[in-house]
Amino acid sequence: MRQVQTIADLRSAVQAARQRGQSVGLVPTMGYLHAGHLALVDAARRDNELVVVSIFVNPLQFGPREDFARYPRDLARDAALLQEHEVDLLFAPSVEEMYPRPLATFVEVPDLSQTLCGRSRPGHFRGVATVVSKLFHLVQPDRAYFGQKDGQQLAVIQRMVSDLNIPVEVVAVPTVREPDGLAMSSRNIYLSADDRRHATVLYRALQHAKALITDGERDGRRVAAEVAQRVAAEPGVRLDYAEVVDWETLQPADVLQGRVMVAVAAYVGQARLIDNLQLTVHADGRVTEH
């Protein structure tokens, strides 16, 4: 595996692969890798001849009171994991390399960015869309890989790619979970033993929502209220939101039909955790999970 820190070296390495006729897969990350990230890497490895992973803790997507300074970082550990998973190229730039001067240009998908997490993290998805757009322009991958756990992020990136005709296939990879259902997240490191036990309420509430919908419930507001009630009742957990939304618009789905997302966010100890289920409610009554 080759590790590069500069845009010039990244472009040179990708150009050489292109000249060899190789397909390119990109996995954008903020590092402190876990099994969820590695599932993205493995999917990219199966599909592409050159696998590029970026590790960049992007300051644009952190608010002034958020955890940018203390966000976990361990580049040596991450590089060793990526070597084990046969990554070809690791791009680990500095903030100064990515943003050599204050940005005057941003990428934003306002309609999809101001709901759900966007309400409590204003500007977050503008930062995500901007840095991902930069990475797409730098690497020009055939495919890019994102986890379904970050459901709103996935929706924003898919819409950005569609609206701007960016020639990349966005590949969604299912959420990787601990044996008790807790979604893998770099922020899980913030959880105490008690927090860790209580945090599983997010997954349990989502499974309850799925059972309700499978049993025929089609009132999205009622499903969301049940999820909210279960999460809010858990000791040590402070609910941020629980919603059932239409996948295309991320607006509340009062009547459940087509593709929907049951999304939840909560503060557990020092961590803000998110999770979701993405379902399709078919006209014949079947419910399938993405």
BAVOZA-857824 format. One record per residue (C-alpha): x, y, z. Coordinates in nm, 2 decimals. Layout:
<recs>
<rec px="X" py="Y" pz="Z"/>
...
</recs>
This chain:
<recs>
<rec px="0.00" py="0.00" pz="0.00"/>
<rec px="0.12" py="0.34" pz="-0.09"/>
<rec px="0.05" py="0.64" pz="0.14"/>
<rec px="0.04" py="0.99" pz="0.01"/>
<rec px="-0.03" py="1.33" pz="0.17"/>
<rec px="-0.05" py="1.57" pz="-0.12"/>
<rec px="-0.30" py="1.63" pz="-0.39"/>
<rec px="-0.03" py="1.61" pz="-0.66"/>
<rec px="0.09" py="1.27" pz="-0.54"/>
<rec px="-0.27" py="1.14" pz="-0.53"/>
<rec px="-0.35" py="1.26" pz="-0.88"/>
<rec px="-0.02" py="1.11" pz="-1.01"/>
<rec px="-0.09" py="0.77" pz="-0.86"/>
<rec px="-0.45" py="0.76" pz="-0.99"/>
<rec px="-0.35" py="0.88" pz="-1.33"/>
<rec px="-0.09" py="0.59" pz="-1.35"/>
<rec px="-0.37" py="0.34" pz="-1.27"/>
<rec px="-0.59" py="0.49" pz="-1.53"/>
<rec px="-0.32" py="0.46" pz="-1.79"/>
<rec px="-0.30" py="0.09" pz="-1.70"/>
<rec px="-0.67" py="0.06" pz="-1.77"/>
<rec px="-0.76" py="0.00" pz="-1.40"/>
<rec px="-1.10" py="0.08" pz="-1.25"/>
<rec px="-1.09" py="0.30" pz="-0.94"/>
<rec px="-1.29" py="0.27" pz="-0.62"/>
<rec px="-1.29" py="0.54" pz="-0.34"/>
<rec px="-1.38" py="0.50" pz="0.02"/>
<rec px="-1.39" py="0.84" pz="0.19"/>
<rec px="-1.34" py="0.82" pz="0.57"/>
<rec px="-1.25" py="1.04" pz="0.87"/>
<rec px="-1.03" py="0.76" pz="1.01"/>
<rec px="-1.03" py="0.57" pz="1.34"/>
<rec px="-1.15" py="0.28" pz="1.14"/>
<rec px="-1.38" py="0.01" pz="1.26"/>
<rec px="-1.55" py="-0.29" pz="1.10"/>
<rec px="-1.81" py="-0.07" pz="0.93"/>
<rec px="-1.54" py="0.12" pz="0.74"/>
<rec px="-1.36" py="-0.21" pz="0.65"/>
<rec px="-1.68" py="-0.34" pz="0.50"/>
<rec px="-1.68" py="-0.05" pz="0.26"/>
<rec px="-1.31" py="-0.12" pz="0.19"/>
<rec px="-1.39" py="-0.49" pz="0.12"/>
<rec px="-1.67" py="-0.40" pz="-0.11"/>
<rec px="-1.44" py="-0.16" pz="-0.30"/>
<rec px="-1.18" py="-0.43" pz="-0.32"/>
<rec px="-1.43" py="-0.68" pz="-0.48"/>
<rec px="-1.54" py="-0.43" pz="-0.74"/>
<rec px="-1.23" py="-0.24" pz="-0.85"/>
<rec px="-0.87" py="-0.29" pz="-0.95"/>
<rec px="-0.74" py="0.02" pz="-0.76"/>
<rec px="-0.88" py="0.09" pz="-0.42"/>
<rec px="-0.82" py="0.44" pz="-0.27"/>
<rec px="-0.91" py="0.52" pz="0.09"/>
<rec px="-0.90" py="0.88" pz="0.21"/>
<rec px="-0.86" py="0.97" pz="0.58"/>
<rec px="-0.94" py="1.33" pz="0.65"/>
<rec px="-1.11" py="1.47" pz="0.96"/>
<rec px="-1.29" py="1.75" pz="0.78"/>
<rec px="-1.33" py="2.06" pz="0.99"/>
<rec px="-1.61" py="2.19" pz="0.76"/>
<rec px="-1.85" py="1.94" pz="0.90"/>
<rec px="-1.80" py="2.02" pz="1.26"/>
<rec px="-1.99" py="2.29" pz="1.44"/>
<rec px="-1.82" py="2.53" pz="1.69"/>
<rec px="-1.93" py="2.33" pz="1.99"/>
<rec px="-1.86" py="1.98" pz="1.84"/>
<rec px="-1.58" py="1.74" pz="1.88"/>
<rec px="-1.34" py="1.82" pz="1.60"/>
<rec px="-1.04" py="1.87" pz="1.83"/>
<rec px="-1.10" py="1.55" pz="2.02"/>
<rec px="-1.23" py="1.33" pz="1.74"/>
<rec px="-1.03" py="1.01" pz="1.76"/>
<rec px="-0.73" py="0.98" pz="1.53"/>
<rec px="-0.47" py="0.70" pz="1.49"/>
<rec px="-0.33" py="0.71" pz="1.14"/>
<rec px="-0.07" py="0.43" pz="1.21"/>
<rec px="-0.34" py="0.19" pz="1.33"/>
<rec px="-0.56" py="0.28" pz="1.04"/>
<rec px="-0.28" py="0.23" pz="0.79"/>
<rec px="-0.21" py="-0.12" pz="0.93"/>
<rec px="-0.57" py="-0.22" pz="0.90"/>
<rec px="-0.59" py="-0.09" pz="0.54"/>
<rec px="-0.28" py="-0.28" pz="0.45"/>
<rec px="-0.44" py="-0.60" pz="0.58"/>
<rec px="-0.75" py="-0.53" pz="0.36"/>
<rec px="-0.53" py="-0.49" pz="0.05"/>
<rec px="-0.59" py="-0.12" pz="-0.01"/>
<rec px="-0.37" py="0.02" pz="-0.28"/>
<rec px="-0.35" py="0.39" pz="-0.20"/>
<rec px="-0.41" py="0.58" pz="0.12"/>
<rec px="-0.47" py="0.96" pz="0.09"/>
<rec px="-0.41" py="1.13" pz="0.43"/>
<rec px="-0.39" py="1.50" pz="0.37"/>
<rec px="-0.35" py="1.78" pz="0.62"/>
<rec px="-0.62" py="2.05" pz="0.66"/>
<rec px="-0.38" py="2.29" pz="0.49"/>
<rec px="-0.35" py="2.06" pz="0.19"/>
<rec px="-0.72" py="2.03" pz="0.14"/>
<rec px="-0.80" py="2.40" pz="0.23"/>
<rec px="-0.49" py="2.61" pz="0.16"/>
<rec px="-0.70" py="2.92" pz="0.19"/>
<rec px="-1.05" py="3.00" pz="0.33"/>
<rec px="-1.31" py="2.85" pz="0.10"/>
<rec px="-1.53" py="3.09" pz="-0.10"/>
<rec px="-1.71" py="2.80" pz="-0.28"/>
<rec px="-1.93" py="2.54" pz="-0.12"/>
<rec px="-2.15" py="2.25" pz="-0.23"/>
<rec px="-2.49" py="2.22" pz="-0.06"/>
<rec px="-2.81" py="2.02" pz="-0.10"/>
<rec px="-3.04" py="2.25" pz="0.11"/>
<rec px="-3.37" py="2.05" pz="0.10"/>
<rec px="-3.21" py="1.73" pz="0.22"/>
<rec px="-2.96" py="1.90" pz="0.46"/>
<rec px="-3.19" py="2.09" pz="0.69"/>
<rec px="-3.40" py="1.80" pz="0.82"/>
<rec px="-3.31" py="1.53" pz="1.07"/>
<rec px="-2.94" py="1.58" pz="1.18"/>
<rec px="-2.93" py="1.91" pz="0.99"/>
<rec px="-3.16" py="2.08" pz="1.24"/>
<rec px="-2.91" py="2.02" pz="1.53"/>
<rec px="-2.60" py="2.04" pz="1.32"/>
<rec px="-2.64" py="2.34" pz="1.09"/>
<rec px="-2.38" py="2.35" pz="0.81"/>
<rec px="-2.28" py="1.99" pz="0.87"/>
<rec px="-2.40" py="1.85" pz="0.54"/>
<rec px="-2.26" py="2.15" pz="0.35"/>
<rec px="-1.92" py="2.05" pz="0.49"/>
<rec px="-1.98" py="1.68" pz="0.39"/>
<rec px="-2.10" py="1.76" pz="0.04"/>
<rec px="-1.81" py="2.00" pz="-0.02"/>
<rec px="-1.54" py="1.77" pz="0.09"/>
<rec px="-1.69" py="1.47" pz="-0.09"/>
<rec px="-1.72" py="1.68" pz="-0.41"/>
<rec px="-1.35" py="1.77" pz="-0.38"/>
<rec px="-1.25" py="1.41" pz="-0.33"/>
<rec px="-1.46" py="1.31" pz="-0.63"/>
<rec px="-1.28" py="1.57" pz="-0.84"/>
<rec px="-0.94" py="1.47" pz="-0.71"/>
<rec px="-0.98" py="1.09" pz="-0.75"/>
<rec px="-1.24" py="1.07" pz="-1.03"/>
<rec px="-1.34" py="0.72" pz="-0.91"/>
<rec px="-1.57" py="0.49" pz="-1.10"/>
<rec px="-1.74" py="0.40" pz="-0.77"/>
<rec px="-1.75" py="0.55" pz="-0.42"/>
<rec px="-1.86" py="0.36" pz="-0.11"/>
<rec px="-2.08" py="0.49" pz="0.18"/>
<rec px="-2.24" py="0.32" pz="0.47"/>
<rec px="-2.62" py="0.31" pz="0.52"/>
<rec px="-2.57" py="0.40" pz="0.89"/>
<rec px="-2.52" py="0.76" pz="0.78"/>
<rec px="-2.85" py="0.75" pz="0.59"/>
<rec px="-2.90" py="1.13" pz="0.55"/>
<rec px="-2.54" py="1.17" pz="0.43"/>
<rec px="-2.60" py="0.89" pz="0.18"/>
<rec px="-2.91" py="1.06" pz="0.05"/>
<rec px="-2.73" py="1.40" pz="0.02"/>
<rec px="-2.44" py="1.25" pz="-0.17"/>
<rec px="-2.67" py="1.06" pz="-0.41"/>
<rec px="-2.86" py="1.37" pz="-0.48"/>
<rec px="-2.55" py="1.58" pz="-0.53"/>
<rec px="-2.41" py="1.33" pz="-0.78"/>
<rec px="-2.74" py="1.31" pz="-0.97"/>
<rec px="-2.79" py="1.69" pz="-0.98"/>
<rec px="-2.44" py="1.77" pz="-1.08"/>
<rec px="-2.40" py="1.48" pz="-1.32"/>
<rec px="-2.09" py="1.36" pz="-1.15"/>
<rec px="-1.98" py="1.04" pz="-1.33"/>
<rec px="-1.94" py="0.81" pz="-1.02"/>
<rec px="-2.16" py="0.52" pz="-0.90"/>
<rec px="-2.25" py="0.57" pz="-0.53"/>
<rec px="-2.25" py="0.23" pz="-0.37"/>
<rec px="-2.44" py="0.19" pz="-0.04"/>
<rec px="-2.31" py="-0.07" pz="0.20"/>
<rec px="-2.53" py="-0.21" pz="0.48"/>
<rec px="-2.47" py="-0.10" pz="0.84"/>
<rec px="-2.23" py="-0.32" pz="1.03"/>
<rec px="-2.34" py="-0.39" pz="1.39"/>
<rec px="-2.21" py="-0.53" pz="1.71"/>
<rec px="-2.36" py="-0.86" pz="1.82"/>
<rec px="-2.62" py="-0.67" pz="2.04"/>
<rec px="-2.72" py="-0.45" pz="1.74"/>
<rec px="-2.53" py="-0.13" pz="1.82"/>
<rec px="-2.42" py="0.03" pz="1.49"/>
<rec px="-2.05" py="0.06" pz="1.45"/>
<rec px="-1.93" py="0.41" pz="1.50"/>
<rec px="-1.60" py="0.59" pz="1.57"/>
<rec px="-1.78" py="0.78" pz="1.84"/>
<rec px="-1.86" py="0.46" pz="2.03"/>
<rec px="-1.52" py="0.50" pz="2.19"/>
<rec px="-1.68" py="0.78" pz="2.40"/>
<rec px="-1.93" py="0.54" pz="2.57"/>
<rec px="-1.88" py="0.42" pz="2.92"/>
<rec px="-1.98" py="0.06" pz="3.00"/>
<rec px="-2.32" py="0.18" pz="3.12"/>
<rec px="-2.36" py="0.41" pz="2.82"/>
<rec px="-2.27" py="0.12" pz="2.59"/>
<rec px="-2.55" py="-0.09" pz="2.74"/>
<rec px="-2.81" py="0.18" pz="2.72"/>
<rec px="-2.71" py="0.28" pz="2.36"/>
<rec px="-2.86" py="-0.04" pz="2.22"/>
<rec px="-3.20" py="0.11" pz="2.27"/>
<rec px="-3.16" py="0.28" pz="1.93"/>
<rec px="-3.14" py="-0.05" pz="1.75"/>
<rec px="-3.42" py="-0.20" pz="1.97"/>
<rec px="-3.65" py="0.09" pz="1.89"/>
<rec px="-3.58" py="0.06" pz="1.52"/>
<rec px="-3.65" py="-0.31" pz="1.53"/>
<rec px="-3.98" py="-0.24" pz="1.70"/>
<rec px="-4.06" py="0.01" pz="1.42"/>
<rec px="-3.99" py="-0.25" pz="1.16"/>
<rec px="-4.22" py="-0.50" pz="1.34"/>
<rec px="-4.50" py="-0.24" pz="1.35"/>
<rec px="-4.47" py="-0.17" pz="0.98"/>
<rec px="-4.44" py="-0.53" pz="0.88"/>
<rec px="-4.75" py="-0.60" pz="1.08"/>
<rec px="-4.94" py="-0.34" pz="0.87"/>
<rec px="-4.90" py="-0.01" pz="1.05"/>
<rec px="-4.89" py="0.27" pz="0.78"/>
<rec px="-4.92" py="0.58" pz="1.00"/>
<rec px="-4.56" py="0.72" pz="1.00"/>
<rec px="-4.64" py="0.96" pz="1.28"/>
<rec px="-4.75" py="0.67" pz="1.50"/>
<rec px="-4.44" py="0.47" pz="1.42"/>
<rec px="-4.21" py="0.77" pz="1.49"/>
<rec px="-4.39" py="0.83" pz="1.82"/>
<rec px="-4.33" py="0.47" pz="1.93"/>
<rec px="-3.96" py="0.50" pz="1.85"/>
<rec px="-3.93" py="0.83" pz="2.03"/>
<rec px="-4.11" py="0.69" pz="2.34"/>
<rec px="-3.88" py="0.39" pz="2.37"/>
<rec px="-3.56" py="0.58" pz="2.32"/>
<rec px="-3.66" py="0.87" pz="2.56"/>
<rec px="-3.75" py="0.62" pz="2.83"/>
<rec px="-3.41" py="0.46" pz="2.84"/>
<rec px="-3.19" py="0.58" pz="3.14"/>
<rec px="-2.90" py="0.80" pz="3.04"/>
<rec px="-3.03" py="0.86" pz="2.69"/>
<rec px="-3.15" py="1.20" pz="2.56"/>
<rec px="-3.35" py="1.18" pz="2.24"/>
<rec px="-3.26" py="1.42" pz="1.97"/>
<rec px="-3.51" py="1.31" pz="1.71"/>
<rec px="-3.71" py="1.00" pz="1.59"/>
<rec px="-3.87" py="1.03" pz="1.25"/>
<rec px="-4.00" py="0.83" pz="0.96"/>
<rec px="-3.93" py="1.01" pz="0.64"/>
<rec px="-3.97" py="0.96" pz="0.26"/>
<rec px="-3.63" py="0.86" pz="0.12"/>
<rec px="-3.64" py="1.09" pz="-0.18"/>
<rec px="-3.73" py="1.41" pz="0.02"/>
<rec px="-3.63" py="1.33" pz="0.38"/>
<rec px="-3.96" py="1.49" pz="0.48"/>
<rec px="-4.20" py="1.32" pz="0.73"/>
<rec px="-4.39" py="1.03" pz="0.57"/>
<rec px="-4.74" py="1.04" pz="0.72"/>
<rec px="-4.85" py="0.75" pz="0.51"/>
<rec px="-4.59" py="0.48" pz="0.46"/>
<rec px="-4.55" py="0.37" pz="0.10"/>
<rec px="-4.25" py="0.32" pz="-0.12"/>
<rec px="-3.90" py="0.37" pz="0.02"/>
<rec px="-3.89" py="0.52" pz="0.37"/>
<rec px="-3.63" py="0.57" pz="0.64"/>
<rec px="-3.69" py="0.53" pz="1.01"/>
<rec px="-3.42" py="0.75" pz="1.16"/>
<rec px="-3.32" py="0.82" pz="1.52"/>
<rec px="-3.05" py="1.02" pz="1.69"/>
<rec px="-2.98" py="1.05" pz="2.07"/>
<rec px="-2.72" py="1.17" pz="2.31"/>
<rec px="-2.57" py="0.88" pz="2.52"/>
<rec px="-2.32" py="1.00" pz="2.77"/>
<rec px="-2.07" py="1.22" pz="2.58"/>
<rec px="-2.16" py="1.07" pz="2.24"/>
<rec px="-2.43" py="1.17" pz="1.99"/>
<rec px="-2.53" py="0.85" pz="1.81"/>
<rec px="-2.74" py="0.80" pz="1.50"/>
<rec px="-2.90" py="0.49" pz="1.34"/>
<rec px="-3.17" py="0.41" pz="1.09"/>
<rec px="-3.35" py="0.15" pz="0.89"/>
<rec px="-3.43" py="0.19" pz="0.52"/>
<rec px="-3.74" py="0.00" pz="0.41"/>
<rec px="-3.96" py="-0.03" pz="0.11"/>
<rec px="-4.33" py="-0.06" pz="0.17"/>
<rec px="-4.47" py="-0.24" pz="-0.13"/>
<rec px="-4.83" py="-0.19" pz="-0.26"/>
<rec px="-4.90" py="-0.56" pz="-0.19"/>
<rec px="-4.82" py="-0.51" pz="0.18"/>
<rec px="-4.47" py="-0.66" pz="0.17"/>
<rec px="-4.19" py="-0.48" pz="0.36"/>
<rec px="-3.83" py="-0.52" pz="0.25"/>
<rec px="-3.52" py="-0.38" pz="0.41"/>
<rec px="-3.23" py="-0.23" pz="0.21"/>
</recs>
